[in-house]
Amino acid sequence: MIEKKIERYLFYALREMQLIDGVSEFLEKLKKTQKYRYALTTSGRKVQQDQILAKIKLTDFFPIIVTADDVQSGKPNPDPYLITVEKLKELPENCLVIEDSDNGILSAKAAGCQACGITTTFSKEYLEKAGADL
């Protein structure tokens, strides 16, 4: 069932998914300044992320990617962000997580990170209730 779900998700995502305005410019600036280390932490599987990143032309932006394939317990458990923090060689309290879901915010906060909610999926109030710092 999981494989079928991934297949259906990719069928629609690869046809309909669009990058949020400003994301490319933000990532370009982040990469160019080399002031911060950064990573992508996703609840998706690696096969999904590889195809989606290729579609939206972001394959070369993330030096570190943590997917559902890398963790025992996914979001809202802290494992995804604890692994990401470890790979970044950083302390959790020095990390800012940008998340669009309550489970992502809960995961980031449980790992000891600060969390910024982006309101592409849920409202500001909903993400603040989940624990978003901004």
Stockholm file with secondary structure:
# STOCKHOLM 1.0

chainA/1-134         MIEKKIERYLFYALREMQLIDGVSEFLEKLKKTQKYRYALTTSGRKVQQDQILAKIKLTDFFPIIVTADDVQSGKPNPDPYLITVEKLKELPENCLVIEDSDNGILSAKAAGCQACGITTTFSKEYLEKAGADL
#=GR chainA/1-134 SS CHHHHHHHHHHHHHHHCCCCTTHHHHHHHHHHHCCSCCCEECSSCHHHHHHHHHHTTCTTSCSCEECGGGCSSCTTSSHHHHHHHHHHTCCGGGCEEEESSHHHHHHHHHTTCEEEECTTSSCHHHHHHHTCCC
#=GC SS_cons         CHHHHHHHHHHHHHHHCCCCTTHHHHHHHHHHHCCSCCCEECSSCHHHHHHHHHHTTCTTSCSCEECGGGCSSCTTSSHHHHHHHHHHTCCGGGCEEEESSHHHHHHHHHTTCEEEECTTSSCHHHHHHHTCCC
//
